[in-house]
Amino acid sequence: MTLYNELLSEFHKYNAEILGISVDGVWRHPAFARDRHLHFPLLADFEPKGAVQDE
């Protein structure tokens, strides 16, 4: 995620966005993003855990 965060401006040049997906609940995302200085949204794949990855 840190690498994607560093390359975010390159993605924006192509009108692309980055979204992170986590199996943690949405209440954990602000601290995680702040700790890692992330500048893109995090989505929750919390319940049922991992449902997005199984698609």
C-alpha distance matrix in Angstrom:
0.0 3.8 5.4 5.1 6.1 8.6 9.9 10.3 14.0 14.5 13.6 15.9 18.7 18.9 18.9 15.7 13.3 9.8 9.8 7.7 10.3 11.2 14.5 15.0 17.5 16.8 18.5 15.7 13.0 14.5 14.5 10.9 9.8 12.6 11.9 8.5 10.0 7.8 10.2 9.7 11.3 10.5 13.2 15.1 16.4 18.5 22.1 23.0 20.0 18.1 20.4 18.0 16.8 20.6 21.4
3.8 0.0 3.8 5.5 5.0 6.3 8.7 9.9 13.1 14.0 14.0 16.1 18.5 19.5 19.7 17.0 14.9 11.9 12.6 11.0 13.8 14.4 17.8 17.7 20.0 19.1 20.3 17.3 14.7 15.3 14.8 11.6 10.1 11.9 10.8 7.1 8.2 7.3 9.9 10.8 13.2 13.0 16.2 18.2 19.8 21.7 25.4 26.4 23.4 21.7 24.1 21.7 20.6 24.3 25.2
5.4 3.8 0.0 3.8 5.3 5.1 6.3 8.6 11.6 11.5 11.9 14.6 16.4 17.3 18.2 15.5 14.2 11.5 13.2 12.2 15.2 16.5 19.9 20.4 22.8 21.9 23.4 20.6 17.8 18.6 18.4 15.2 13.5 15.4 14.6 10.8 11.4 10.0 11.6 12.1 14.9 15.1 18.0 20.3 21.5 23.9 27.4 28.1 25.2 23.0 25.2 22.4 21.0 24.6 25.2
5.1 5.5 3.8 0.0 3.8 5.4 5.0 5.9 9.4 9.4 8.9 11.5 13.8 14.3 14.7 11.9 10.4 7.7 9.8 9.6 13.0 14.9 18.6 19.3 21.3 20.1 22.0 19.7 16.5 17.4 18.0 14.9 12.7 15.1 15.2 11.5 11.4 8.9 9.6 9.2 12.0 12.6 15.3 18.1 19.4 22.1 25.5 26.3 23.7 21.4 23.1 20.1 19.1 22.8 22.9
6.1 5.0 5.3 3.8 0.0 3.8 5.5 5.2 8.5 10.0 9.9 11.3 14.0 15.3 15.2 12.9 10.8 8.6 10.3 10.2 13.9 15.5 19.2 19.2 20.8 19.1 20.6 18.3 15.0 15.2 15.8 13.1 10.4 12.2 12.7 9.1 8.1 5.9 6.5 7.4 10.7 11.9 15.3 18.1 20.2 22.5 26.1 27.3 24.7 22.9 24.7 21.8 21.3 25.1 25.2
8.6 6.3 5.1 5.4 3.8 0.0 3.8 5.6 7.7 8.8 10.2 11.8 13.5 15.4 16.1 14.3 13.1 11.4 13.8 13.9 17.4 19.0 22.7 22.7 24.5 22.9 24.1 21.7 18.5 18.4 18.6 16.1 13.4 14.6 14.6 11.0 9.9 8.9 9.2 10.8 14.4 15.8 19.1 21.9 23.8 26.2 29.7 30.8 28.2 26.2 28.1 25.1 24.3 28.1 28.2
9.9 8.7 6.3 5.0 5.5 3.8 0.0 3.8 5.6 5.4 6.8 9.0 10.4 11.9 13.1 11.4 11.0 9.9 13.0 13.9 17.5 19.7 23.4 24.0 25.7 24.0 25.8 23.7 20.2 20.5 21.2 18.6 15.8 17.4 17.8 14.2 13.0 11.2 10.7 11.2 14.7 16.3 19.2 22.3 24.0 26.7 30.1 31.0 28.5 26.2 27.6 24.4 23.6 27.2 26.9
10.3 9.9 8.6 5.9 5.2 5.6 3.8 0.0 3.8 5.4 5.2 6.3 8.9 10.4 10.5 8.9 7.9 7.5 10.7 12.3 16.0 18.5 22.3 22.7 23.9 21.9 23.7 22.0 18.4 18.5 19.8 17.5 14.3 16.1 17.3 14.0 12.2 9.7 8.1 8.3 11.8 14.1 16.9 20.3 22.3 25.1 28.4 29.5 27.4 25.2 26.4 23.0 22.9 26.5 25.9
14.0 13.1 11.6 9.4 8.5 7.7 5.6 3.8 0.0 3.8 5.4 5.0 6.4 9.1 9.7 9.5 9.6 10.4 13.9 15.9 19.6 22.2 26.0 26.3 27.3 25.0 26.8 25.3 21.6 21.3 22.7 20.7 17.3 18.6 20.0 16.9 14.6 12.6 10.4 11.1 14.6 17.3 20.2 23.7 25.8 28.7 31.8 33.0 31.0 28.8 29.8 26.3 26.3 29.8 29.0
14.5 14.0 11.5 9.4 10.0 8.8 5.4 5.4 3.8 0.0 3.8 5.4 5.3 7.2 9.1 8.7 10.0 10.8 14.5 16.6 20.1 23.0 26.7 27.5 28.8 26.8 28.9 27.3 23.7 23.8 25.2 22.8 19.7 21.4 22.4 19.0 17.2 15.1 13.3 13.3 16.5 18.9 21.3 24.8 26.4 29.5 32.5 33.4 31.3 28.8 29.6 26.1 25.7 29.0 28.0
13.6 14.0 11.9 8.9 9.9 10.2 6.8 5.2 5.4 3.8 0.0 3.8 5.4 5.5 6.5 5.1 6.4 7.7 11.5 14.0 17.3 20.5 24.1 25.2 26.4 24.4 26.8 25.5 21.8 22.3 24.1 21.6 18.6 20.8 22.1 18.8 17.2 14.4 12.4 11.3 14.1 16.4 18.4 21.9 23.4 26.7 29.5 30.3 28.5 25.9 26.5 22.8 22.7 25.9 24.7
15.9 16.1 14.6 11.5 11.3 11.8 9.0 6.3 5.0 5.4 3.8 0.0 3.8 5.2 4.7 5.3 6.5 9.0 12.5 15.5 18.9 22.1 25.7 26.4 27.1 24.7 26.9 26.0 22.2 22.2 24.3 22.4 19.0 20.9 22.7 19.7 17.5 14.8 12.0 11.2 14.0 16.9 19.0 22.8 24.7 27.8 30.6 31.6 30.1 27.8 28.1 24.5 24.9 28.2 26.7
18.7 18.5 16.4 13.8 14.0 13.5 10.4 8.9 6.4 5.3 5.4 3.8 0.0 3.8 5.6 7.4 9.9 12.4 16.0 18.9 22.3 25.5 29.1 30.0 30.8 28.5 30.7 29.7 25.9 25.9 27.9 25.9 22.5 24.2 25.9 22.8 20.6 18.1 15.5 15.0 17.8 20.6 22.7 26.4 28.1 31.3 34.1 34.9 33.4 30.9 31.1 27.4 27.6 30.7 29.1
18.9 19.5 17.3 14.3 15.3 15.4 11.9 10.4 9.1 7.2 5.5 5.2 3.8 0.0 3.8 5.4 8.8 11.6 15.1 18.2 21.2 24.7 28.1 29.4 30.3 28.1 30.8 29.9 26.2 26.7 28.8 26.6 23.5 25.6 27.3 24.1 22.3 19.4 16.9 15.5 17.8 20.3 21.8 25.4 26.7 30.1 32.6 33.2 31.9 29.2 29.1 25.3 25.5 28.4 26.5
18.9 19.7 18.2 14.7 15.2 16.1 13.1 10.5 9.7 9.1 6.5 4.7 5.6 3.8 0.0 3.8 6.7 10.2 13.3 16.8 19.7 23.2 26.6 27.7 28.2 25.7 28.4 27.9 24.2 24.6 27.1 25.2 22.0 24.2 26.2 23.4 21.4 18.3 15.4 13.7 15.4 18.3 19.5 23.2 24.8 28.2 30.5 31.3 30.3 27.9 27.6 23.8 24.5 27.4 25.4
15.7 17.0 15.5 11.9 12.9 14.3 11.4 8.9 9.5 8.7 5.1 5.3 7.4 5.4 3.8 0.0 3.8 6.9 10.0 13.4 16.2 19.7 23.1 24.5 25.2 23.0 25.9 25.2 21.5 22.3 24.7 22.5 19.5 22.1 23.9 21.0 19.5 16.1 13.7 11.4 13.0 15.4 16.5 20.1 21.5 24.9 27.3 28.0 26.8 24.3 24.1 20.4 20.9 23.9 22.1
13.3 14.9 14.2 10.4 10.8 13.1 11.0 7.9 9.6 10.0 6.4 6.5 9.9 8.8 6.7 3.8 0.0 3.8 6.6 10.1 13.1 16.5 20.0 21.0 21.6 19.3 22.1 21.4 17.8 18.6 21.1 19.0 16.1 18.8 20.7 18.0 16.5 13.0 10.6 7.9 9.2 11.7 13.0 16.7 18.4 21.7 24.3 25.2 23.9 21.7 21.8 18.2 19.0 22.2 20.7
9.8 11.9 11.5 7.7 8.6 11.4 9.9 7.5 10.4 10.8 7.7 9.0 12.4 11.6 10.2 6.9 3.8 0.0 3.8 6.7 9.9 13.2 16.8 17.9 18.9 17.0 19.8 18.6 15.1 16.3 18.4 16.0 13.4 16.4 17.9 15.1 14.3 10.6 9.2 6.2 7.4 9.0 10.7 14.2 15.8 19.0 21.9 22.8 21.1 18.9 19.5 16.0 16.4 19.8 18.9
9.8 12.6 13.2 9.8 10.3 13.8 13.0 10.7 13.9 14.5 11.5 12.5 16.0 15.1 13.3 10.0 6.6 3.8 0.0 3.8 6.5 9.9 13.4 14.5 15.3 13.5 16.5 15.6 12.2 14.1 16.4 14.0 11.9 15.3 16.9 14.6 14.3 10.5 9.8 6.1 5.3 5.8 7.0 10.5 12.2 15.3 18.2 19.2 17.6 15.7 16.3 13.0 13.8 17.3 16.7
7.7 11.0 12.2 9.6 10.2 13.9 13.9 12.3 15.9 16.6 14.0 15.5 18.9 18.2 16.8 13.4 10.1 6.7 3.8 0.0 3.8 6.6 10.3 11.3 12.7 11.6 14.5 13.0 9.9 12.4 14.1 11.2 10.0 13.7 14.7 12.5 13.1 9.6 10.3 7.3 6.2 4.5 5.9 8.6 10.1 13.0 16.2 17.3 15.1 13.3 14.7 11.9 12.2 15.9 16.1
10.3 13.8 15.2 13.0 13.9 17.4 17.5 16.0 19.6 20.1 17.3 18.9 22.3 21.2 19.7 16.2 13.1 9.9 6.5 3.8 0.0 3.8 7.0 8.8 10.4 10.2 13.4 12.2 10.0 13.2 14.8 12.1 11.9 15.7 16.4 14.7 15.9 12.8 13.7 10.8 8.7 5.6 4.7 5.8 6.5 9.5 12.6 13.5 11.4 9.6 11.1 8.6 9.2 12.8 13.3
11.2 14.4 16.5 14.9 15.5 19.0 19.7 18.5 22.2 23.0 20.5 22.1 25.5 24.7 23.2 19.7 16.5 13.2 9.9 6.6 3.8 0.0 3.8 5.3 7.7 8.5 11.3 9.6 8.4 12.1 13.0 10.3 11.3 14.9 15.1 14.1 16.0 13.5 15.2 12.9 10.7 7.0 6.2 5.2 5.7 7.4 11.0 12.1 9.4 8.5 10.9 9.7 10.0 13.3 14.8
14.5 17.8 19.9 18.6 19.2 22.7 23.4 22.3 26.0 26.7 24.1 25.7 29.1 28.1 26.6 23.1 20.0 16.8 13.4 10.3 7.0 3.8 0.0 3.8 6.6 8.9 11.5 10.1 10.3 14.1 14.7 12.5 14.2 17.5 17.4 17.0 19.2 16.9 18.8 16.5 14.0 10.3 8.6 5.9 4.6 4.7 8.1 9.0 6.0 6.2 9.1 9.3 9.6 12.1 14.2
15.0 17.7 20.4 19.3 19.2 22.7 24.0 22.7 26.3 27.5 25.2 26.4 30.0 29.4 27.7 24.5 21.0 17.9 14.5 11.3 8.8 5.3 3.8 0.0 3.8 6.5 8.1 6.5 7.6 11.3 11.6 10.0 12.3 15.1 15.1 15.4 17.6 15.9 18.0 16.2 13.7 10.0 9.1 6.2 7.0 5.6 9.2 11.0 8.5 9.7 12.4 12.7 13.3 15.9 17.8
17.5 20.0 22.8 21.3 20.8 24.5 25.7 23.9 27.3 28.8 26.4 27.1 30.8 30.3 28.2 25.2 21.6 18.9 15.3 12.7 10.4 7.7 6.6 3.8 0.0 3.8 5.4 5.8 7.3 10.5 11.5 11.1 13.0 15.4 16.2 17.0 18.6 16.9 18.4 16.6 13.5 10.2 8.8 5.8 7.5 5.4 8.5 11.0 9.6 11.6 13.3 13.8 15.3 17.6 19.1
16.8 19.1 21.9 20.1 19.1 22.9 24.0 21.9 25.0 26.8 24.4 24.7 28.5 28.1 25.7 23.0 19.3 17.0 13.5 11.6 10.2 8.5 8.9 6.5 3.8 0.0 3.8 5.4 5.3 8.0 10.1 10.2 11.1 13.5 15.1 15.8 16.7 14.8 15.8 14.0 10.7 8.0 7.2 5.5 8.8 8.0 10.9 13.5 12.5 13.9 15.1 14.8 16.7 19.3 20.2
18.5 20.3 23.4 22.0 20.6 24.1 25.8 23.7 26.8 28.9 26.8 26.9 30.7 30.8 28.4 25.9 22.1 19.8 16.5 14.5 13.4 11.3 11.5 8.1 5.4 3.8 0.0 3.8 5.7 6.9 8.4 9.7 11.2 12.6 14.0 15.7 16.6 15.6 16.9 15.9 13.1 10.8 10.8 9.3 12.2 10.7 13.4 16.1 15.0 16.9 18.4 18.4 20.1 22.6 23.8
15.7 17.3 20.6 19.7 18.3 21.7 23.7 22.0 25.3 27.3 25.5 26.0 29.7 29.9 27.9 25.2 21.4 18.6 15.6 13.0 12.2 9.6 10.1 6.5 5.8 5.4 3.8 0.0 3.8 5.8 5.9 6.4 8.8 10.4 11.0 12.6 14.2 13.4 15.5 14.8 12.6 9.9 10.7 9.4 12.1 10.9 14.2 16.6 14.7 16.1 18.3 18.1 19.1 22.0 23.5
13.0 14.7 17.8 16.5 15.0 18.5 20.2 18.4 21.6 23.7 21.8 22.2 25.9 26.2 24.2 21.5 17.8 15.1 12.2 9.9 10.0 8.4 10.3 7.6 7.3 5.3 5.7 3.8 0.0 3.8 5.6 5.0 5.9 8.3 9.8 10.6 11.5 10.1 11.8 11.0 8.9 6.6 8.3 8.3 11.6 11.6 15.1 17.4 15.5 16.1 18.1 17.1 18.1 21.3 22.4
14.5 15.3 18.6 17.4 15.2 18.4 20.5 18.5 21.3 23.8 22.3 22.2 25.9 26.7 24.6 22.3 18.6 16.3 14.1 12.4 13.2 12.1 14.1 11.3 10.5 8.0 6.9 5.8 3.8 0.0 3.8 5.5 5.2 6.0 8.5 10.0 10.1 9.5 10.9 11.1 9.7 8.8 11.1 11.8 15.3 15.2 18.5 21.0 19.2 19.9 21.8 20.6 21.8 25.1 25.9
14.5 14.8 18.4 18.0 15.8 18.6 21.2 19.8 22.7 25.2 24.1 24.3 27.9 28.8 27.1 24.7 21.1 18.4 16.4 14.1 14.8 13.0 14.7 11.6 11.5 10.1 8.4 5.9 5.6 3.8 0.0 3.8 5.5 5.1 5.9 8.5 9.6 10.2 12.6 13.4 12.6 11.3 13.7 13.8 16.9 16.4 19.9 22.2 20.0 20.8 23.2 22.3 23.0 26.2 27.6
10.9 11.6 15.2 14.9 13.1 16.1 18.6 17.5 20.7 22.8 21.6 22.4 25.9 26.6 25.2 22.5 19.0 16.0 14.0 11.2 12.1 10.3 12.5 10.0 11.1 10.2 9.7 6.4 5.0 5.5 3.8 0.0 3.8 5.5 5.2 6.3 8.3 8.3 11.3 11.7 11.2 9.4 12.0 12.4 15.0 15.1 18.8 20.8 18.2 18.4 21.0 19.9 20.1 23.6 25.0
9.8 10.1 13.5 12.7 10.4 13.4 15.8 14.3 17.3 19.7 18.6 19.0 22.5 23.5 22.0 19.5 16.1 13.4 11.9 10.0 11.9 11.3 14.2 12.3 13.0 11.1 11.2 8.8 5.9 5.2 5.5 3.8 0.0 3.8 5.5 5.3 5.6 4.8 7.5 8.4 8.6 8.0 11.4 12.9 15.9 16.7 20.4 22.4 20.0 19.8 22.0 20.3 20.7 24.3 25.2
12.6 11.9 15.4 15.1 12.2 14.6 17.4 16.1 18.6 21.4 20.8 20.9 24.2 25.6 24.2 22.1 18.8 16.4 15.3 13.7 15.7 14.9 17.5 15.1 15.4 13.5 12.6 10.4 8.3 6.0 5.1 5.5 3.8 0.0 3.8 5.5 4.9 6.5 8.9 10.9 11.5 11.5 14.9 16.2 19.3 19.7 23.4 25.5 23.2 23.3 25.6 24.0 24.5 28.0 29.0
11.9 10.8 14.6 15.2 12.7 14.6 17.8 17.3 20.0 22.4 22.1 22.7 25.9 27.3 26.2 23.9 20.7 17.9 16.9 14.7 16.4 15.1 17.4 15.1 16.2 15.1 14.0 11.0 9.8 8.5 5.9 5.2 5.5 3.8 0.0 3.8 5.7 8.0 11.3 13.2 14.0 13.3 16.5 17.4 20.1 20.3 24.0 25.9 23.2 23.3 26.0 24.6 24.5 28.1 29.5
8.5 7.1 10.8 11.5 9.1 11.0 14.2 14.0 16.9 19.0 18.8 19.7 22.8 24.1 23.4 21.0 18.0 15.1 14.6 12.5 14.7 14.1 17.0 15.4 17.0 15.8 15.7 12.6 10.6 10.0 8.5 6.3 5.3 5.5 3.8 0.0 3.8 5.5 9.2 11.1 12.6 12.1 15.6 17.0 19.4 20.3 24.1 25.8 22.9 22.3 25.0 23.2 22.8 26.5 27.7
10.0 8.2 11.4 11.4 8.1 9.9 13.0 12.2 14.6 17.2 17.2 17.5 20.6 22.3 21.4 19.5 16.5 14.3 14.3 13.1 15.9 16.0 19.2 17.6 18.6 16.7 16.6 14.2 11.5 10.1 9.6 8.3 5.6 4.9 5.7 3.8 0.0 3.8 6.5 9.5 11.6 12.3 16.0 18.1 20.9 22.1 25.8 27.6 25.1 24.4 26.7 24.6 24.6 28.3 29.1
7.8 7.3 10.0 8.9 5.9 8.9 11.2 9.7 12.6 15.1 14.4 14.8 18.1 19.4 18.3 16.1 13.0 10.6 10.5 9.6 12.8 13.5 16.9 15.9 16.9 14.8 15.6 13.4 10.1 9.5 10.2 8.3 4.8 6.5 8.0 5.5 3.8 0.0 3.8 5.8 8.1 9.1 12.9 15.3 18.1 19.7 23.4 25.1 22.7 21.8 23.7 21.4 21.5 25.3 25.7
10.2 9.9 11.6 9.6 6.5 9.2 10.7 8.1 10.4 13.3 12.4 12.0 15.5 16.9 15.4 13.7 10.6 9.2 9.8 10.3 13.7 15.2 18.8 18.0 18.4 15.8 16.9 15.5 11.8 10.9 12.6 11.3 7.5 8.9 11.3 9.2 6.5 3.8 0.0 3.8 7.0 9.4 13.0 16.1 19.1 21.1 24.5 26.2 24.3 23.2 24.6 21.9 22.5 26.2 26.1
9.7 10.8 12.1 9.2 7.4 10.8 11.2 8.3 11.1 13.3 11.3 11.2 15.0 15.5 13.7 11.4 7.9 6.2 6.1 7.3 10.8 12.9 16.5 16.2 16.6 14.0 15.9 14.8 11.0 11.1 13.4 11.7 8.4 10.9 13.2 11.1 9.5 5.8 3.8 0.0 3.8 6.7 9.9 13.4 16.2 18.5 21.8 23.4 21.6 20.3 21.4 18.5 19.3 23.0 22.7
11.3 13.2 14.9 12.0 10.7 14.4 14.7 11.8 14.6 16.5 14.1 14.0 17.8 17.8 15.4 13.0 9.2 7.4 5.3 6.2 8.7 10.7 14.0 13.7 13.5 10.7 13.1 12.6 8.9 9.7 12.6 11.2 8.6 11.5 14.0 12.6 11.6 8.1 7.0 3.8 0.0 3.8 6.5 10.0 13.1 15.3 18.4 20.2 18.8 17.8 18.6 16.0 17.4 20.9 20.5
10.5 13.0 15.1 12.6 11.9 15.8 16.3 14.1 17.3 18.9 16.4 16.9 20.6 20.3 18.3 15.4 11.7 9.0 5.8 4.5 5.6 7.0 10.3 10.0 10.2 8.0 10.8 9.9 6.6 8.8 11.3 9.4 8.0 11.5 13.3 12.1 12.3 9.1 9.4 6.7 3.8 0.0 3.8 6.7 9.8 11.8 15.2 16.9 15.2 14.4 15.6 13.4 14.6 18.1 18.3
13.2 16.2 18.0 15.3 15.3 19.1 19.2 16.9 20.2 21.3 18.4 19.0 22.7 21.8 19.5 16.5 13.0 10.7 7.0 5.9 4.7 6.2 8.6 9.1 8.8 7.2 10.8 10.7 8.3 11.1 13.7 12.0 11.4 14.9 16.5 15.6 16.0 12.9 13.0 9.9 6.5 3.8 0.0 3.8 6.7 9.1 12.0 13.6 12.5 11.8 12.4 10.3 12.3 15.4 15.4
15.1 18.2 20.3 18.1 18.1 21.9 22.3 20.3 23.7 24.8 21.9 22.8 26.4 25.4 23.2 20.1 16.7 14.2 10.5 8.6 5.8 5.2 5.9 6.2 5.8 5.5 9.3 9.4 8.3 11.8 13.8 12.4 12.9 16.2 17.4 17.0 18.1 15.3 16.1 13.4 10.0 6.7 3.8 0.0 3.8 5.3 8.4 10.3 9.2 9.4 10.3 9.3 11.4 14.1 14.8
16.4 19.8 21.5 19.4 20.2 23.8 24.0 22.3 25.8 26.4 23.4 24.7 28.1 26.7 24.8 21.5 18.4 15.8 12.2 10.1 6.5 5.7 4.6 7.0 7.5 8.8 12.2 12.1 11.6 15.3 16.9 15.0 15.9 19.3 20.1 19.4 20.9 18.1 19.1 16.2 13.1 9.8 6.7 3.8 0.0 3.8 6.2 7.2 5.9 5.7 6.5 6.2 8.3 10.6 11.6
18.5 21.7 23.9 22.1 22.5 26.2 26.7 25.1 28.7 29.5 26.7 27.8 31.3 30.1 28.2 24.9 21.7 19.0 15.3 13.0 9.5 7.4 4.7 5.6 5.4 8.0 10.7 10.9 11.6 15.2 16.4 15.1 16.7 19.7 20.3 20.3 22.1 19.7 21.1 18.5 15.3 11.8 9.1 5.3 3.8 0.0 3.8 5.8 4.7 6.8 8.1 9.3 11.1 12.7 14.3
22.1 25.4 27.4 25.5 26.1 29.7 30.1 28.4 31.8 32.5 29.5 30.6 34.1 32.6 30.5 27.3 24.3 21.9 18.2 16.2 12.6 11.0 8.1 9.2 8.5 10.9 13.4 14.2 15.1 18.5 19.9 18.8 20.4 23.4 24.0 24.1 25.8 23.4 24.5 21.8 18.4 15.2 12.0 8.4 6.2 3.8 0.0 2.9 4.6 7.5 7.4 9.8 11.9 12.4 13.9
23.0 26.4 28.1 26.3 27.3 30.8 31.0 29.5 33.0 33.4 30.3 31.6 34.9 33.2 31.3 28.0 25.2 22.8 19.2 17.3 13.5 12.1 9.0 11.0 11.0 13.5 16.1 16.6 17.4 21.0 22.2 20.8 22.4 25.5 25.9 25.8 27.6 25.1 26.2 23.4 20.2 16.9 13.6 10.3 7.2 5.8 2.9 0.0 3.8 6.3 5.7 8.9 10.7 10.4 12.2
20.0 23.4 25.2 23.7 24.7 28.2 28.5 27.4 31.0 31.3 28.5 30.1 33.4 31.9 30.3 26.8 23.9 21.1 17.6 15.1 11.4 9.4 6.0 8.5 9.6 12.5 15.0 14.7 15.5 19.2 20.0 18.2 20.0 23.2 23.2 22.9 25.1 22.7 24.3 21.6 18.8 15.2 12.5 9.2 5.9 4.7 4.6 3.8 0.0 3.8 5.7 8.3 9.0 9.6 12.1
18.1 21.7 23.0 21.4 22.9 26.2 26.2 25.2 28.8 28.8 25.9 27.8 30.9 29.2 27.9 24.3 21.7 18.9 15.7 13.3 9.6 8.5 6.2 9.7 11.6 13.9 16.9 16.1 16.1 19.9 20.8 18.4 19.8 23.3 23.3 22.3 24.4 21.8 23.2 20.3 17.8 14.4 11.8 9.4 5.7 6.8 7.5 6.3 3.8 0.0 3.8 5.5 5.3 6.4 9.1
20.4 24.1 25.2 23.1 24.7 28.1 27.6 26.4 29.8 29.6 26.5 28.1 31.1 29.1 27.6 24.1 21.8 19.5 16.3 14.7 11.1 10.9 9.1 12.4 13.3 15.1 18.4 18.3 18.1 21.8 23.2 21.0 22.0 25.6 26.0 25.0 26.7 23.7 24.6 21.4 18.6 15.6 12.4 10.3 6.5 8.1 7.4 5.7 5.7 3.8 0.0 3.8 5.5 5.2 6.7
18.0 21.7 22.4 20.1 21.8 25.1 24.4 23.0 26.3 26.1 22.8 24.5 27.4 25.3 23.8 20.4 18.2 16.0 13.0 11.9 8.6 9.7 9.3 12.7 13.8 14.8 18.4 18.1 17.1 20.6 22.3 19.9 20.3 24.0 24.6 23.2 24.6 21.4 21.9 18.5 16.0 13.4 10.3 9.3 6.2 9.3 9.8 8.9 8.3 5.5 3.8 0.0 3.8 5.4 5.5
16.8 20.6 21.0 19.1 21.3 24.3 23.6 22.9 26.3 25.7 22.7 24.9 27.6 25.5 24.5 20.9 19.0 16.4 13.8 12.2 9.2 10.0 9.6 13.3 15.3 16.7 20.1 19.1 18.1 21.8 23.0 20.1 20.7 24.5 24.5 22.8 24.6 21.5 22.5 19.3 17.4 14.6 12.3 11.4 8.3 11.1 11.9 10.7 9.0 5.3 5.5 3.8 0.0 3.8 5.5
20.6 24.3 24.6 22.8 25.1 28.1 27.2 26.5 29.8 29.0 25.9 28.2 30.7 28.4 27.4 23.9 22.2 19.8 17.3 15.9 12.8 13.3 12.1 15.9 17.6 19.3 22.6 22.0 21.3 25.1 26.2 23.6 24.3 28.0 28.1 26.5 28.3 25.3 26.2 23.0 20.9 18.1 15.4 14.1 10.6 12.7 12.4 10.4 9.6 6.4 5.2 5.4 3.8 0.0 3.8
21.4 25.2 25.2 22.9 25.2 28.2 26.9 25.9 29.0 28.0 24.7 26.7 29.1 26.5 25.4 22.1 20.7 18.9 16.7 16.1 13.3 14.8 14.2 17.8 19.1 20.2 23.8 23.5 22.4 25.9 27.6 25.0 25.2 29.0 29.5 27.7 29.1 25.7 26.1 22.7 20.5 18.3 15.4 14.8 11.6 14.3 13.9 12.2 12.1 9.1 6.7 5.5 5.5 3.8 0.0
